């Protein structure tokens, strides 16, 4: 994440008119030697090994948090209290309690704040939302199905890392991957009102160490607009390196997306002539598509790194214009409440209402 965010801060002013002078002042890490090397390689002016020193620097206006989940709240609250704008990696916090404190802190301080759910800014996904808002899938959405699948811990000999420890991560595949598809469900379709879920930890010990987070989660639920929800997050899908896919079915059409083909969006319209009706493939690289006008000619593809550039560009532009930017910490809290409801449902084997 440090590299992805550094690249975004470096590139955003070069491709977007930000009306701000963006200086990459200080990068912070735990190891002095490594963070100095990172500063030189990634384009930062200086480095630090204590995040408190970064927040105390009067020349720094924005704090970008890319740390493990257990320090998000402490750093974000301190940054807000110092009057800094805050960009925080997802999930916003380990649990609802931390997220509530973070939202309260940015509200009290009146500082700009944002959660880095970068997939909102994939051009094809942003286009999908626009199409739904224009009614191109009809006046009613029936289904939102999403799956986020990886395989990086499917090998039972893989060691315990921080993402497999609840005291640091909060949850497993649910918070790591599920947070993304929960956020996209809310972004594209609407608020989630209730869920029923199962979770499992397939490998409970790794090299003698206990794993106490979920390896996979499956969820069904409902949206406030009546649409049905179906989500799956797993890190045990051999062959799936970073597959975030979804299908949306409405009263007059359907949309299909797969991050492994991230420049493409498949669209089916029931309004097409029956003899030629079928899924069409939209290559989301036209200048009329979200964000594309700032990049390359049609057909020249964008990648993962561009989603972070879009995030930084939107964040800085919102700060300059003094406008709210989404997803903000309040969105992060709403996502956290959905994740919390999923965990409680899996534990109690009951339907759970999502707290408002």
Sine and cosine of phi, psi and omega as CSV:
sin_phi,cos_phi,sin_psi,cos_psi,sin_omega,cos_omega
0.00,0.00,-0.58,0.81,0.04,-1.00
-0.86,0.50,-0.67,0.75,0.03,-1.00
-0.93,0.36,-0.69,0.73,-0.01,-1.00
-0.89,0.46,-0.69,0.73,0.00,-1.00
-0.95,0.32,-0.63,0.78,0.02,-1.00
-0.87,0.49,-0.70,0.71,0.04,-1.00
-0.87,0.50,-0.64,0.77,-0.02,-1.00
-0.91,0.41,-0.69,0.72,0.02,-1.00
-0.90,0.43,-0.55,0.83,0.00,-1.00
-0.95,0.31,-0.63,0.78,-0.13,-0.99
-1.00,-0.01,-0.52,0.86,-0.10,-1.00
-0.81,0.59,-0.73,0.69,-0.01,-1.00
-0.92,0.38,-0.31,0.95,-0.04,-1.00
-1.00,0.10,-0.36,0.93,-0.06,-1.00
-0.88,-0.48,-0.25,0.97,-0.01,-1.00
-0.82,-0.58,0.58,-0.81,0.04,-1.00
-0.99,0.12,1.00,-0.08,-0.15,-0.99
-1.00,0.01,-0.28,0.96,-0.03,-1.00
0.82,0.57,0.60,0.80,0.03,-1.00
-0.45,-0.89,0.52,-0.85,0.06,-1.00
-1.00,-0.03,0.97,-0.25,-0.05,-1.00
-1.00,-0.03,0.91,-0.42,0.09,-1.00
-0.95,-0.32,0.74,-0.67,0.09,-1.00
-1.00,0.02,1.00,0.05,-0.21,-0.98
-0.97,0.23,-0.85,0.52,-0.14,-0.99
-0.62,-0.78,0.72,-0.69,0.17,-0.99
-0.95,-0.30,0.63,-0.77,-0.09,-1.00
-0.85,-0.52,0.68,-0.73,0.06,-1.00
-0.49,-0.87,0.02,-1.00,-0.10,-0.99
-1.00,0.00,-0.40,0.91,-0.06,-1.00
-0.94,-0.35,0.89,-0.46,-0.12,-0.99
-0.84,0.54,-0.70,0.72,-0.05,-1.00
-0.91,0.41,-0.71,0.71,-0.04,-1.00
-0.94,0.35,-0.62,0.79,-0.05,-1.00
-0.95,0.30,-0.51,0.86,0.11,-0.99
-0.91,0.42,-0.68,0.74,0.04,-1.00
-0.90,0.44,-0.63,0.78,0.01,-1.00
-0.91,0.42,-0.65,0.76,0.01,-1.00
-0.86,0.51,-0.71,0.71,-0.01,-1.00
-0.91,0.41,-0.69,0.72,-0.07,-1.00
-0.95,0.31,-0.62,0.79,-0.14,-0.99
-0.99,-0.10,-0.11,0.99,0.14,-0.99
0.99,-0.13,0.40,0.92,0.02,-1.00
-1.00,-0.05,0.53,-0.85,-0.03,-1.00
-0.94,0.34,-0.69,0.72,-0.04,-1.00
-0.65,-0.76,0.09,-1.00,0.05,-1.00
-0.71,-0.71,0.31,-0.95,0.01,-1.00
-0.54,-0.84,0.35,-0.94,0.05,-1.00
-0.88,-0.47,0.09,1.00,0.06,-1.00
-0.74,-0.67,0.90,-0.44,-0.05,-1.00
-0.89,0.46,-0.40,0.92,0.03,-1.00
-0.90,0.44,-0.57,0.82,0.05,-1.00
-0.91,0.40,-0.58,0.81,0.02,-1.00
-0.92,0.40,-0.72,0.69,0.00,-1.00
-0.90,0.44,-0.56,0.83,-0.03,-1.00
-0.97,0.25,-0.23,0.97,-0.05,-1.00
-0.95,0.31,0.89,-0.46,-0.04,-1.00
-0.93,0.37,-0.27,0.96,0.00,-1.00
-0.99,0.12,-0.15,0.99,-0.04,-1.00
-0.98,-0.19,0.80,-0.60,-0.03,-1.00
-0.96,-0.27,-0.40,0.92,-0.08,-1.00
-0.81,-0.59,0.72,-0.69,0.12,-0.99
-0.94,-0.34,0.83,-0.56,-0.02,-1.00
-0.93,-0.37,0.93,-0.38,-0.14,-0.99
-0.99,-0.13,0.90,-0.43,0.02,-1.00
-0.84,-0.55,0.45,0.89,-0.07,-1.00
-1.00,0.06,0.19,-0.98,0.17,-0.99
-0.84,0.55,0.38,-0.92,-0.21,-0.98
-0.87,0.50,-0.46,0.89,-0.11,-0.99
-0.95,0.32,-0.20,0.98,0.03,-1.00
-0.93,-0.36,0.00,1.00,-0.01,-1.00
-0.83,0.56,-0.78,0.63,-0.11,-0.99
-0.89,0.45,-0.76,0.66,-0.06,-1.00
-0.87,0.50,-0.72,0.70,-0.04,-1.00
-0.94,0.35,-0.70,0.71,-0.05,-1.00
-0.90,0.44,-0.67,0.75,0.00,-1.00
-0.91,0.42,-0.69,0.72,0.02,-1.00
-0.90,0.44,-0.65,0.76,0.01,-1.00
-0.89,0.45,-0.70,0.71,0.01,-1.00
-0.88,0.47,-0.68,0.74,0.00,-1.00
-0.89,0.45,-0.41,0.91,0.04,-1.00
-1.00,-0.04,0.10,1.00,0.05,-1.00
0.98,0.18,0.31,0.95,-0.01,-1.00
-1.00,0.00,0.57,-0.82,0.22,-0.98
-0.94,0.35,0.54,-0.84,-0.11,-0.99
-0.76,-0.65,0.82,-0.57,0.19,-0.98
-0.93,-0.37,0.81,-0.58,-0.10,-0.99
-0.79,-0.62,0.72,-0.69,0.08,-1.00
-0.89,0.46,0.38,-0.93,0.02,-1.00
-1.00,0.05,0.31,-0.95,-0.28,0.96
-0.91,0.42,0.41,-0.91,-0.07,-1.00
-0.81,0.58,-0.64,0.77,-0.08,-1.00
-0.50,-0.86,0.00,-1.00,0.07,-1.00
-0.99,0.17,-0.45,0.89,-0.06,-1.00
-0.39,-0.92,0.06,-1.00,-0.05,-1.00
-0.89,0.46,-0.66,0.75,-0.04,-1.00
-0.84,0.54,-0.72,0.69,0.03,-1.00
-0.90,0.44,-0.67,0.74,-0.02,-1.00
-0.89,0.46,-0.64,0.77,0.05,-1.00
-0.86,0.50,-0.70,0.71,0.01,-1.00
-0.89,0.45,-0.61,0.79,-0.01,-1.00
-0.93,0.36,-0.67,0.74,0.05,-1.00
-0.89,0.46,-0.69,0.73,0.01,-1.00
-0.88,0.48,-0.63,0.77,-0.05,-1.00
-0.91,0.40,-0.71,0.71,-0.02,-1.00
-0.95,0.31,-0.49,0.87,0.06,-1.00
-0.94,0.35,-0.70,0.72,0.01,-1.00
-0.88,0.47,-0.64,0.77,-0.08,-1.00
-1.00,0.07,-0.22,0.98,-0.02,-1.00
0.83,0.56,0.70,0.71,0.00,-1.00
-0.96,-0.27,0.55,-0.83,0.08,-1.00
-0.87,0.50,0.62,-0.78,-0.03,-1.00
-0.52,-0.86,0.52,-0.86,-0.07,-1.00
-0.40,-0.92,0.58,-0.81,0.14,-0.99
-0.99,-0.17,0.70,-0.71,-0.06,-1.00
-0.99,0.11,0.96,0.28,0.21,-0.98
-1.00,-0.05,0.98,0.17,-0.16,-0.99
-0.89,0.45,-0.39,0.92,-0.07,-1.00
-0.94,0.35,-0.31,0.95,0.15,-0.99
-0.85,0.53,-0.41,0.91,-0.12,-0.99
-0.96,-0.29,0.33,0.94,0.28,-0.96
-0.94,0.33,0.82,-0.57,-0.04,-1.00
-0.78,0.62,-0.66,0.75,-0.02,-1.00
-0.92,0.40,-0.58,0.82,0.03,-1.00
-0.95,0.30,-0.68,0.74,0.06,-1.00
-0.88,0.48,-0.60,0.80,0.05,-1.00
-0.91,0.41,-0.65,0.76,0.04,-1.00
-0.84,0.54,-0.69,0.72,0.02,-1.00
-0.89,0.45,-0.68,0.73,0.03,-1.00
-0.87,0.49,-0.66,0.75,-0.02,-1.00
-0.90,0.44,-0.65,0.76,0.03,-1.00
-0.92,0.40,-0.67,0.74,0.02,-1.00
-0.90,0.44,-0.51,0.86,0.03,-1.00
-0.99,0.14,-0.06,1.00,0.02,-1.00
0.99,0.12,0.29,0.96,-0.06,-1.00
-0.95,0.31,-0.24,0.97,0.13,-0.99
-0.98,-0.20,0.11,0.99,-0.01,-1.00
0.97,-0.23,-0.03,-1.00,-0.06,-1.00
-1.00,0.02,0.03,1.00,0.01,-1.00
-0.58,-0.81,0.71,-0.71,0.11,-0.99
-0.99,-0.14,0.78,-0.63,-0.02,-1.00
-1.00,-0.07,-0.74,0.68,-0.14,-0.99
-0.70,-0.71,0.60,-0.80,0.28,-0.96
-0.78,-0.62,0.91,-0.41,0.02,-1.00
-0.88,-0.47,0.77,-0.64,-0.02,-1.00
-0.64,-0.77,0.56,-0.83,0.05,-1.00
-0.68,-0.73,0.76,-0.65,0.12,-0.99
-0.87,-0.50,0.93,-0.38,-0.13,-0.99
-0.80,-0.60,0.73,-0.68,0.13,-0.99
-0.72,-0.70,0.10,-1.00,-0.02,-1.00
-0.70,-0.72,0.29,0.96,-0.19,-0.98
-0.95,0.32,-0.26,0.96,0.10,-1.00
-0.89,-0.46,0.27,0.96,-0.02,-1.00
-0.91,0.42,-0.43,0.90,0.09,-1.00
-0.96,0.27,0.87,-0.49,-0.06,-1.00
-0.91,0.41,-0.25,0.97,0.04,-1.00
-1.00,0.05,-0.06,1.00,0.05,-1.00
-0.88,0.47,0.69,-0.73,-0.08,-1.00
-0.97,0.25,0.21,-0.98,0.09,-1.00
-0.97,0.24,0.82,-0.57,0.09,-1.00
-0.85,-0.52,0.06,-1.00,-0.13,-0.99
-0.87,0.48,-0.49,0.87,0.00,-1.00
-0.93,0.36,-0.16,0.99,0.02,-1.00
-0.96,-0.27,0.23,0.97,-0.02,-1.00
-0.84,-0.54,0.87,-0.48,-0.09,-1.00
-0.90,0.44,-0.53,0.85,-0.03,-1.00
-0.90,0.43,-0.38,0.92,0.03,-1.00
-0.98,-0.21,-0.75,0.66,-0.12,-0.99
-1.00,0.05,-0.48,0.88,-0.10,-1.00
1.00,-0.02,-0.82,0.57,0.09,-1.00
-0.54,-0.84,0.03,-1.00,-0.08,-1.00
-0.99,-0.12,-0.90,-0.44,0.02,-1.00
-0.84,0.54,-0.49,0.87,-0.03,-1.00
-0.88,0.48,-0.79,0.62,-0.01,-1.00
-0.98,0.20,-0.52,0.86,-0.04,-1.00
-0.96,0.28,-0.78,0.62,-0.06,-1.00
-0.96,-0.28,-0.67,0.74,-0.03,-1.00
-0.87,0.49,-0.54,0.84,0.02,-1.00
-0.85,0.53,-0.61,0.79,0.00,-1.00
-0.91,0.42,-0.74,0.67,-0.08,-1.00
-0.97,0.23,-0.45,0.90,0.15,-0.99
-0.90,0.44,-0.71,0.70,0.00,-1.00
-0.89,0.45,-0.67,0.75,0.01,-1.00
-0.92,0.40,-0.60,0.80,0.05,-1.00
-0.86,0.50,-0.71,0.71,0.01,-1.00
-0.93,0.37,-0.64,0.77,-0.02,-1.00
-0.91,0.43,-0.68,0.73,-0.13,-0.99
-1.00,-0.01,-0.65,0.76,-0.15,-0.99
-0.95,-0.31,-0.73,0.68,-0.02,-1.00
0.54,-0.84,-0.13,-0.99,-0.07,-1.00
-0.96,0.30,0.62,-0.79,0.03,-1.00
-1.00,-0.04,0.75,-0.66,-0.11,-0.99
-0.96,-0.26,-0.52,0.86,-0.01,-1.00
-0.41,-0.91,0.45,-0.89,-0.07,-1.00
-0.61,-0.79,0.42,-0.91,0.19,-0.98
-0.71,-0.70,0.76,-0.65,-0.20,-0.98
-0.59,-0.80,0.39,-0.92,0.22,-0.98
-0.78,-0.63,0.59,-0.81,0.10,-0.99
-0.74,-0.67,0.33,-0.95,0.04,-1.00
-0.47,-0.88,0.49,-0.87,0.15,-0.99
-0.91,-0.42,0.96,-0.27,-0.13,-0.99
-0.97,0.26,-0.60,0.80,0.02,-1.00
-0.89,-0.46,0.97,-0.26,-0.15,-0.99
-1.00,0.04,-0.28,0.96,0.08,-1.00
-0.68,-0.73,0.68,-0.73,0.02,-1.00
-0.77,-0.64,0.90,-0.44,-0.02,-1.00
0.79,0.61,0.65,0.76,0.06,-1.00
1.00,0.06,-0.15,0.99,-0.02,-1.00
-0.99,-0.17,0.60,-0.80,-0.04,-1.00
-0.98,0.20,0.68,-0.74,0.12,-0.99
-0.97,-0.23,0.83,-0.56,-0.07,-1.00
-0.83,-0.55,0.48,0.88,0.12,-0.99
-0.82,-0.58,0.25,-0.97,0.00,-1.00
-0.96,0.29,0.59,-0.81,0.14,-0.99
-1.00,-0.03,-0.42,0.91,-0.03,-1.00
-0.41,-0.91,0.45,-0.89,0.06,-1.00
-0.61,-0.79,0.65,-0.76,0.10,-0.99
-0.82,-0.58,0.71,-0.70,-0.16,-0.99
-0.68,-0.73,0.68,-0.74,0.28,-0.96
-0.87,-0.49,0.39,-0.92,-0.03,-1.00
-0.11,-0.99,-0.17,-0.99,-0.01,-1.00
-0.70,-0.71,0.52,-0.86,0.12,-0.99
-0.99,-0.12,0.30,-0.95,0.02,-1.00
-0.90,0.43,-0.40,0.91,0.02,-1.00
-1.00,0.03,0.11,0.99,0.05,-1.00
1.00,-0.09,-0.17,0.99,0.01,-1.00
-0.92,0.39,0.45,-0.89,0.02,-1.00
-1.00,-0.09,0.57,-0.82,-0.07,-1.00
-0.90,-0.43,0.67,-0.74,0.08,-1.00
-0.59,-0.81,0.91,-0.41,-0.06,-1.00
-0.80,-0.60,0.54,-0.84,0.15,-0.99
-0.63,-0.77,0.73,-0.68,0.10,-1.00
-0.78,-0.62,0.80,-0.60,-0.01,-1.00
-0.51,-0.86,0.56,-0.83,0.12,-0.99
-0.92,-0.40,0.36,0.93,-0.04,-1.00
-0.83,-0.55,0.57,0.82,-0.02,-1.00
-0.95,-0.32,1.00,0.01,-0.03,-1.00
-0.77,0.63,0.75,-0.66,0.03,-1.00
1.00,-0.06,-0.26,0.96,0.03,-1.00
-0.99,-0.13,0.95,-0.31,-0.06,-1.00
-1.00,0.07,-0.68,0.73,0.03,-1.00
-0.33,-0.94,0.88,0.48,-0.07,-1.00
-1.00,-0.06,0.98,-0.21,0.17,-0.99
-0.96,-0.28,0.93,-0.36,-0.05,-1.00
-0.77,-0.63,0.50,-0.87,0.11,-0.99
-0.52,-0.85,0.39,-0.92,0.13,-0.99
-0.73,-0.68,0.72,-0.69,0.01,-1.00
-0.86,-0.52,0.79,-0.61,0.02,-1.00
-0.90,-0.43,0.82,-0.58,0.04,-1.00
-0.87,-0.49,-0.03,-1.00,-0.08,-1.00
-0.94,0.35,-0.32,0.95,0.00,-1.00
-0.76,-0.65,0.20,0.98,0.02,-1.00
0.11,-0.99,0.00,-1.00,-0.03,-1.00
-0.63,-0.78,0.44,-0.90,0.10,-0.99
-0.77,-0.64,0.60,-0.80,0.02,-1.00
-0.72,-0.69,0.71,-0.70,0.01,-1.00
-0.68,-0.73,0.54,-0.84,0.09,-1.00
-0.62,-0.79,0.86,-0.51,-0.05,-1.00
-0.87,0.50,-0.45,0.89,0.03,-1.00
-0.95,0.33,-0.16,0.99,0.15,-0.99
-0.75,-0.66,0.85,0.52,-0.33,-0.94
-0.94,0.34,-0.22,0.98,0.05,-1.00
-1.00,-0.01,0.05,1.00,-0.10,-1.00
-0.86,-0.51,0.64,-0.77,0.06,-1.00
-0.75,-0.67,0.79,-0.61,0.00,-1.00
-0.99,-0.14,0.72,-0.70,-0.11,-0.99
-0.74,-0.68,0.77,-0.64,0.09,-1.00
-0.88,-0.47,0.79,-0.61,0.02,-1.00
-0.88,-0.47,0.83,-0.55,0.07,-1.00
-0.94,0.33,-0.15,0.99,0.02,-1.00
-1.00,0.05,-0.13,0.99,0.07,-1.00
-0.94,0.35,0.41,-0.91,0.08,-1.00
-0.83,0.55,0.66,-0.75,-0.13,-0.99
-0.87,0.49,-0.59,0.80,-0.06,-1.00
-0.94,0.34,-0.31,0.95,0.02,-1.00
-0.86,-0.51,0.23,0.97,-0.06,-1.00
-0.95,0.31,0.66,-0.75,0.05,-1.00
0.16,-0.99,0.13,-0.99,0.03,-1.00
-0.93,0.37,0.75,-0.66,0.12,-0.99
-0.95,-0.30,0.46,-0.89,-0.01,-1.00
-0.96,-0.28,0.85,-0.52,0.05,-1.00
-0.99,-0.15,0.86,-0.52,0.12,-0.99
-1.00,0.01,0.96,-0.29,-0.16,-0.99
-0.99,0.16,0.91,0.41,0.02,-1.00
-0.74,-0.67,0.27,0.96,0.06,-1.00
-0.99,0.16,0.46,-0.89,-0.01,-1.00
-0.87,0.49,-0.41,0.91,0.01,-1.00
-0.99,0.17,-0.16,0.99,0.01,-1.00
-0.99,0.11,0.42,-0.91,-0.05,-1.00
-0.82,0.58,0.76,-0.65,0.11,-0.99
0.96,0.27,-0.33,0.94,-0.20,-0.98
-0.92,0.39,-0.52,0.85,-0.06,-1.00
-0.85,0.53,-0.38,0.93,-0.01,-1.00
-1.00,0.10,-0.08,1.00,-0.13,-0.99
-0.91,-0.41,-0.87,-0.49,-0.24,-0.97
-0.96,-0.29,0.12,-0.99,0.06,-1.00
-0.90,0.44,0.32,-0.95,-0.01,-1.00
-0.79,0.62,0.65,-0.76,0.02,-1.00
1.00,0.02,-0.18,0.98,0.05,-1.00
-1.00,-0.02,0.92,-0.38,-0.29,-0.96
-0.98,0.21,0.48,-0.87,0.13,-0.99
-0.98,-0.19,0.23,-0.97,-0.04,-1.00
-0.74,-0.67,-0.14,-0.99,-0.03,-1.00
-0.80,0.59,-0.69,0.72,-0.10,-1.00
-0.90,0.44,-0.47,0.88,-0.03,-1.00
-0.92,0.39,-0.46,0.89,0.01,-1.00
-0.90,0.43,-0.53,0.85,0.05,-1.00
-0.97,0.25,-0.59,0.80,0.08,-1.00
-0.87,0.49,-0.70,0.71,0.03,-1.00
-0.88,0.48,-0.64,0.77,0.01,-1.00
-0.89,0.46,-0.76,0.66,0.01,-1.00
-0.89,0.46,-0.69,0.72,-0.01,-1.00
-0.87,0.49,-0.71,0.71,0.01,-1.00
-0.91,0.41,-0.63,0.78,-0.02,-1.00
-0.90,0.43,-0.76,0.65,-0.02,-1.00
-0.90,0.44,-0.67,0.74,0.01,-1.00
-0.88,0.48,-0.63,0.78,0.02,-1.00
-0.92,0.38,-0.62,0.79,0.04,-1.00
-0.88,0.47,-0.73,0.69,-0.02,-1.00
-0.89,0.46,-0.66,0.75,-0.04,-1.00
-0.99,0.13,-0.09,1.00,-0.05,-1.00
0.84,0.55,0.71,0.70,0.02,-1.00
-0.89,-0.46,0.41,-0.91,0.06,-1.00
-0.94,0.34,0.64,-0.77,0.04,-1.00
-0.88,-0.48,0.66,-0.75,0.00,-1.00
-0.92,-0.39,0.52,-0.85,-0.08,1.00
-0.98,0.21,0.76,-0.65,0.04,-1.00
-0.99,-0.12,-0.12,-0.99,-0.04,-1.00
-0.88,0.47,-0.53,0.85,0.05,-1.00
-0.89,0.46,-0.62,0.78,0.10,-0.99
-0.91,0.43,-0.65,0.76,0.03,-1.00
-0.86,0.50,-0.62,0.78,0.05,-1.00
-0.92,0.40,-0.67,0.75,0.04,-1.00
-0.88,0.47,-0.68,0.74,0.07,-1.00
-0.86,0.50,-0.68,0.73,-0.02,-1.00
-0.89,0.45,-0.59,0.81,0.04,-1.00
-0.91,0.41,-0.58,0.82,0.07,-1.00
-0.92,0.39,-0.71,0.70,0.04,-1.00
-0.87,0.50,-0.65,0.76,0.03,-1.00
-0.89,0.45,-0.68,0.73,0.02,-1.00
-0.89,0.45,-0.61,0.79,0.04,-1.00
-0.89,0.45,-0.71,0.71,0.02,-1.00
-0.89,0.46,-0.66,0.75,-0.01,-1.00
-0.93,0.36,-0.58,0.82,0.04,-1.00
-0.91,0.41,-0.70,0.72,0.02,-1.00
-0.89,0.46,-0.58,0.81,-0.02,-1.00
-0.96,0.28,-0.64,0.77,-0.09,-1.00
-0.99,-0.11,-0.21,0.98,-0.06,-1.00
0.86,0.52,0.68,0.74,0.01,-1.00
-0.68,-0.73,0.35,-0.94,0.19,-0.98
-0.92,0.39,0.65,-0.76,0.00,-1.00
-0.80,-0.61,0.75,-0.67,0.10,-0.99
-0.97,0.25,0.68,-0.73,0.05,-1.00
-0.98,0.18,0.82,-0.57,0.00,-1.00
-0.90,0.43,0.68,-0.73,0.00,-1.00
-0.99,0.13,0.00,0.00,0.00,0.00
